[in-house]
Amino acid sequence: MHAYLLEFGNLLLRWLHVIAAIAWIGESIYFVMLDNSLRPPQRSAAKQRGVFGEMWAVHGGGFYHNQKYLTNPAELPDDLHWSYWKAYSTWLSGFALFAILYLRKPDVYLTNPSSPWAWAAALEPWQAAAAAVIFLLAGWVIYDQLCRRISPTMERDGLLSAAVGVMMVFVAYLSVQMFQGRAAFLLTGAVMATCMSANVLFWIIPGQRRMVAALKANVPPDPLDGMRGKQRSVHNTYFTLPVVFLMLSNHYSFTFTSPHAWIILSLFIFAGAAIRQYFVLRHLGKNQLAYPAVGVALLLVIAWLGAPARTMAPTASLASPSGTAGMQQVQAIIEARCVQCHAAKPTQPGFVSAPLGVVLETTDQIALHGAKIKETVASNYMPLGNLTGMTNAERATITNWSIPH
């Protein structure tokens, strides 16, 4: 019952996380579109009121007239709309999910015994969990310091963007070396998501509150507050597409089990940013197809890097007399190493149902999922954390198995 309640809580948190993320990212994308679609007001009365830009739109059977004031609207209503709880809810629910799954079972999902760094390979489960939390906090601190030091007055945003790009490559490389591939991809996305939420919490909302307070006190607002808020909002919009991919990456083991995992991770970040840049410019009236072309080119490079290597010819000691591993051999290995989790009623503590609904208790079920079994076993992704102790010989037998048709 305890495992079931945890699983049900996981379901509800994941649902909340997805809903909050859709609301936050959707609102963020909308406001970037709105900001970039503003045009100088045509009427002199609007200019006199301090209108910086305006946009007319039609939606839902009606017409909308949006106007933007930089710092000096003639009046400020009490029911001013604020946008921040969607950001906070997304991060809080995401961290809760991370704690329930990864931090609660670091030996299964975080530790990386095959790390090329001896100290990382030797991390105890609790140390790996602590390192993951520190990883998130350090990512935000470094990003924030880059923003403060490189472009404190928003005059060197190009250089800052390049620095943040280099930082994310470093984060991708470091995470892949320290943690299991699945966790590495998720943590890299979580670093970006943490920066996004922290931008809202520490910069965007406080700056807007100071602006509102100044206006209510009939004091000119500090224009840097608005400029800083705009800078961090723009950063957030370029993070959105990479973060969405990284939150989904755990379903696609060919990405994080590849020997080129950190490169694939980095290229996905830049591909997402390039594609997002196209839409940002499109709202400014610029149809620059070079950006999606770059994004697609990077995705093609990823497809090439992630393609499975050609299977080596089976050795006689691991194969059946016909030259390939037989179903009986494969089934025996799966019964010993896999069905603890992949069963109608798993016996592995913490699992109340088979992961992804994949049950491997009969030969028909094994044959049905044969291609995926070979892929995940050959990549060392399964069994998770090698909890059941699958040997290299057993792994080679499955890799060289000729799937019955």
WOSUL-V831666 format. One record per residue. N is the residue number from 1. RES is the residue in three letters. OMEGA is omega in whole degrees, 0 to 359 (* if undefined). D_CENTER is the distance of its C-alpha to the mean C-alpha in whole Angstrom. Layout:
BEGIN
N & RES & OMEGA & D_CENTER
N & RES & OMEGA & D_CENTER
END
This chain:
BEGIN
1 & MET & 180 & 31
2 & HIS & 180 & 29
3 & ALA & 179 & 26
4 & TYR & 180 & 27
5 & LEU & 176 & 26
6 & LEU & 180 & 23
7 & GLU & 179 & 22
8 & PHE & 175 & 23
9 & GLY & 176 & 21
10 & ASN & 179 & 18
11 & LEU & 182 & 18
12 & LEU & 179 & 19
13 & LEU & 180 & 16
14 & ARG & 178 & 14
15 & TRP & 178 & 16
16 & LEU & 182 & 16
17 & HIS & 181 & 12
18 & VAL & 180 & 12
19 & ILE & 180 & 15
20 & ALA & 180 & 15
21 & ALA & 178 & 11
22 & ILE & 181 & 13
23 & ALA & 182 & 16
24 & TRP & 183 & 14
25 & ILE & 178 & 13
26 & GLY & 179 & 16
27 & GLU & 179 & 18
28 & SER & 180 & 16
29 & ILE & 180 & 17
30 & TYR & 183 & 20
31 & PHE & 175 & 21
32 & VAL & 176 & 20
33 & MET & 181 & 22
34 & LEU & 182 & 25
35 & ASP & 183 & 25
36 & ASN & 181 & 26
37 & SER & 180 & 28
38 & LEU & 177 & 30
39 & ARG & 179 & 34
40 & PRO & 181 & 37
41 & PRO & 181 & 39
42 & GLN & 184 & 42
43 & ARG & 181 & 44
44 & SER & 180 & 46
45 & ALA & 179 & 46
46 & ALA & 179 & 42
47 & LYS & 180 & 42
48 & GLN & 179 & 45
49 & ARG & 179 & 42
50 & GLY & 179 & 40
51 & VAL & 180 & 38
52 & PHE & 181 & 35
53 & GLY & 181 & 34
54 & GLU & 178 & 34
55 & MET & 173 & 33
56 & TRP & 180 & 34
57 & ALA & 175 & 32
58 & VAL & 181 & 33
59 & HIS & 175 & 31
60 & GLY & 177 & 32
61 & GLY & 179 & 36
62 & GLY & 182 & 36
63 & PHE & 181 & 36
64 & TYR & 178 & 34
65 & HIS & 181 & 35
66 & ASN & 177 & 32
67 & GLN & 180 & 34
68 & LYS & 172 & 32
69 & TYR & 180 & 34
70 & LEU & 183 & 33
71 & THR & 190 & 35
72 & ASN & 174 & 38
73 & PRO & 182 & 38
74 & ALA & 179 & 42
75 & GLU & 181 & 40
76 & LEU & 184 & 37
77 & PRO & 179 & 37
78 & ASP & 182 & 37
79 & ASP & 179 & 34
80 & LEU & 181 & 32
81 & HIS & 177 & 28
82 & TRP & 179 & 25
83 & SER & 176 & 22
84 & TYR & 185 & 20
85 & TRP & 176 & 20
86 & LYS & 179 & 17
87 & ALA & 182 & 15
88 & TYR & 181 & 16
89 & SER & 179 & 16
90 & THR & 182 & 12
91 & TRP & 182 & 12
92 & LEU & 180 & 15
93 & SER & 178 & 14
94 & GLY & 179 & 10
95 & PHE & 177 & 12
96 & ALA & 176 & 15
97 & LEU & 180 & 13
98 & PHE & 180 & 12
99 & ALA & 182 & 16
100 & ILE & 185 & 17
101 & LEU & 189 & 16
102 & TYR & 183 & 15
103 & LEU & 179 & 17
104 & ARG & 181 & 20
105 & LYS & 183 & 20
106 & PRO & 179 & 19
107 & ASP & 180 & 22
108 & VAL & 192 & 20
109 & TYR & 187 & 16
110 & LEU & 186 & 16
111 & THR & 184 & 19
112 & ASN & 182 & 20
113 & PRO & 180 & 24
114 & SER & 179 & 23
115 & SER & 177 & 22
116 & PRO & 178 & 24
117 & TRP & 186 & 25
118 & ALA & 182 & 27
119 & TRP & 179 & 26
120 & ALA & 179 & 23
121 & ALA & 184 & 24
122 & ALA & 182 & 27
123 & LEU & 172 & 24
124 & GLU & 181 & 25
125 & PRO & 181 & 23
126 & TRP & 177 & 23
127 & GLN & 178 & 23
128 & ALA & 178 & 20
129 & ALA & 178 & 19
130 & ALA & 180 & 20
131 & ALA & 179 & 18
132 & ALA & 179 & 15
133 & VAL & 178 & 16
134 & ILE & 179 & 18
135 & PHE & 180 & 15
136 & LEU & 182 & 13
137 & LEU & 180 & 16
138 & ALA & 179 & 17
139 & GLY & 179 & 14
140 & TRP & 183 & 15
141 & VAL & 181 & 19
142 & ILE & 178 & 19
143 & TYR & 182 & 17
144 & ASP & 179 & 19
145 & GLN & 176 & 22
146 & LEU & 180 & 21
147 & CYS & 183 & 21
148 & ARG & 189 & 25
149 & ARG & 184 & 26
150 & ILE & 184 & 26
151 & SER & 183 & 26
152 & PRO & 180 & 28
153 & THR & 177 & 29
154 & MET & 180 & 27
155 & GLU & 181 & 29
156 & ARG & 183 & 27
157 & ASP & 178 & 24
158 & GLY & 178 & 24
159 & LEU & 179 & 24
160 & LEU & 180 & 22
161 & SER & 178 & 19
162 & ALA & 180 & 20
163 & ALA & 179 & 20
164 & VAL & 177 & 16
165 & GLY & 177 & 15
166 & VAL & 178 & 17
167 & MET & 182 & 16
168 & MET & 174 & 12
169 & VAL & 178 & 14
170 & PHE & 178 & 16
171 & VAL & 180 & 13
172 & ALA & 181 & 12
173 & TYR & 183 & 15
174 & LEU & 182 & 16
175 & SER & 181 & 13
176 & VAL & 179 & 14
177 & GLN & 187 & 18
178 & MET & 190 & 17
179 & PHE & 172 & 15
180 & GLN & 186 & 15
181 & GLY & 180 & 13
182 & ARG & 180 & 11
183 & ALA & 181 & 11
184 & ALA & 179 & 10
185 & PHE & 180 & 7
186 & LEU & 181 & 6
187 & LEU & 177 & 8
188 & THR & 175 & 7
189 & GLY & 180 & 3
190 & ALA & 175 & 6
191 & VAL & 179 & 9
192 & MET & 180 & 8
193 & ALA & 177 & 7
194 & THR & 177 & 11
195 & CYS & 180 & 12
196 & MET & 181 & 12
197 & SER & 180 & 13
198 & ALA & 174 & 16
199 & ASN & 179 & 17
200 & VAL & 186 & 18
201 & LEU & 189 & 20
202 & PHE & 185 & 21
203 & TRP & 188 & 22
204 & ILE & 183 & 22
205 & ILE & 178 & 24
206 & PRO & 178 & 26
207 & GLY & 179 & 27
208 & GLN & 178 & 28
209 & ARG & 178 & 30
210 & ARG & 179 & 32
211 & MET & 179 & 32
212 & VAL & 180 & 33
213 & ALA & 180 & 36
214 & ALA & 180 & 37
215 & LEU & 179 & 38
216 & LYS & 179 & 40
217 & ALA & 181 & 42
218 & ASN & 177 & 43
219 & VAL & 179 & 41
220 & PRO & 179 & 40
221 & PRO & 176 & 36
222 & ASP & 182 & 34
223 & PRO & 179 & 33
224 & LEU & 178 & 30
225 & ASP & 178 & 29
226 & GLY & 181 & 28
227 & MET & 178 & 27
228 & ARG & 178 & 25
229 & GLY & 179 & 23
230 & LYS & 180 & 23
231 & GLN & 182 & 21
232 & ARG & 176 & 18
233 & SER & 178 & 18
234 & VAL & 176 & 18
235 & HIS & 181 & 15
236 & ASN & 183 & 13
237 & THR & 177 & 13
238 & TYR & 177 & 12
239 & PHE & 192 & 9
240 & THR & 184 & 8
241 & LEU & 175 & 8
242 & PRO & 181 & 6
243 & VAL & 179 & 3
244 & VAL & 178 & 5
245 & PHE & 184 & 5
246 & LEU & 175 & 3
247 & MET & 179 & 4
248 & LEU & 190 & 7
249 & SER & 182 & 7
250 & ASN & 178 & 10
251 & HIS & 187 & 12
252 & TYR & 188 & 13
253 & SER & 181 & 14
254 & PHE & 180 & 16
255 & THR & 187 & 13
256 & PHE & 175 & 13
257 & THR & 179 & 16
258 & SER & 173 & 18
259 & PRO & 178 & 20
260 & HIS & 189 & 18
261 & ALA & 184 & 15
262 & TRP & 177 & 14
263 & ILE & 177 & 15
264 & ILE & 179 & 13
265 & LEU & 180 & 10
266 & SER & 181 & 12
267 & LEU & 176 & 13
268 & PHE & 179 & 10
269 & ILE & 182 & 9
270 & PHE & 177 & 13
271 & ALA & 179 & 13
272 & GLY & 180 & 11
273 & ALA & 180 & 13
274 & ALA & 179 & 16
275 & ILE & 178 & 16
276 & ARG & 180 & 15
277 & GLN & 179 & 18
278 & TYR & 183 & 20
279 & PHE & 176 & 20
280 & VAL & 180 & 20
281 & LEU & 180 & 23
282 & ARG & 179 & 25
283 & HIS & 174 & 25
284 & LEU & 180 & 27
285 & GLY & 181 & 29
286 & LYS & 182 & 28
287 & ASN & 185 & 27
288 & GLN & 185 & 26
289 & LEU & 179 & 25
290 & ALA & 183 & 25
291 & TYR & 176 & 21
292 & PRO & 178 & 20
293 & ALA & 177 & 22
294 & VAL & 179 & 20
295 & GLY & 180 & 17
296 & VAL & 179 & 19
297 & ALA & 178 & 21
298 & LEU & 177 & 17
299 & LEU & 177 & 16
300 & LEU & 176 & 20
301 & VAL & 178 & 20
302 & ILE & 179 & 16
303 & ALA & 179 & 19
304 & TRP & 181 & 21
305 & LEU & 184 & 20
306 & GLY & 181 & 18
307 & ALA & 182 & 21
308 & PRO & 177 & 23
309 & ALA & 179 & 26
310 & ARG & 182 & 30
311 & THR & 178 & 31
312 & MET & 178 & 34
313 & ALA & 182 & 37
314 & PRO & 176 & 38
315 & THR & 185 & 40
316 & ALA & 184 & 43
317 & SER & 182 & 43
318 & LEU & 187 & 39
319 & ALA & 176 & 40
320 & SER & 181 & 43
321 & PRO & 181 & 46
322 & SER & 177 & 45
323 & GLY & 177 & 43
324 & THR & 179 & 39
325 & ALA & 181 & 38
326 & GLY & 182 & 39
327 & MET & 182 & 38
328 & GLN & 178 & 40
329 & GLN & 182 & 38
330 & VAL & 181 & 35
331 & GLN & 179 & 35
332 & ALA & 179 & 37
333 & ILE & 181 & 34
334 & ILE & 178 & 32
335 & GLU & 182 & 34
336 & ALA & 190 & 34
337 & ARG & 191 & 30
338 & CYS & 189 & 28
339 & VAL & 174 & 30
340 & GLN & 178 & 29
341 & CYS & 187 & 26
342 & HIS & 179 & 27
343 & ALA & 177 & 30
344 & ALA & 176 & 31
345 & LYS & 184 & 31
346 & PRO & 176 & 29
347 & THR & 179 & 31
348 & GLN & 180 & 28
349 & PRO & 178 & 28
350 & GLY & 180 & 25
351 & PHE & 179 & 24
352 & VAL & 177 & 26
353 & SER & 181 & 25
354 & ALA & 178 & 24
355 & PRO & 180 & 21
356 & LEU & 179 & 20
357 & GLY & 182 & 23
358 & VAL & 178 & 24
359 & VAL & 186 & 28
360 & LEU & 184 & 30
361 & GLU & 181 & 33
362 & THR & 179 & 36
363 & THR & 178 & 36
364 & ASP & 179 & 35
365 & GLN & 179 & 32
366 & ILE & 180 & 31
367 & ALA & 180 & 33
368 & LEU & 183 & 30
369 & HIS & 187 & 27
370 & GLY & 183 & 29
371 & ALA & 180 & 27
372 & LYS & 177 & 23
373 & ILE & 181 & 25
374 & LYS & 182 & 26
375 & GLU & 185 & 23
376 & THR & 178 & 21
377 & VAL & 180 & 24
378 & ALA & 182 & 25
379 & SER & 183 & 21
380 & ASN & 179 & 22
381 & TYR & 179 & 19
382 & MET & 352 & 22
383 & PRO & 182 & 23
384 & LEU & 180 & 20
385 & GLY & 185 & 21
386 & ASN & 182 & 25
387 & LEU & 184 & 26
388 & THR & 173 & 29
389 & GLY & 176 & 30
390 & MET & 182 & 30
391 & THR & 178 & 32
392 & ASN & 179 & 32
393 & ALA & 178 & 35
394 & GLU & 179 & 33
395 & ARG & 179 & 30
396 & ALA & 179 & 32
397 & THR & 179 & 34
398 & ILE & 180 & 31
399 & THR & 183 & 30
400 & ASN & 181 & 33
401 & TRP & 175 & 34
402 & SER & 186 & 36
403 & ILE & 178 & 34
404 & PRO & 180 & 37
405 & HIS & * & 37
END
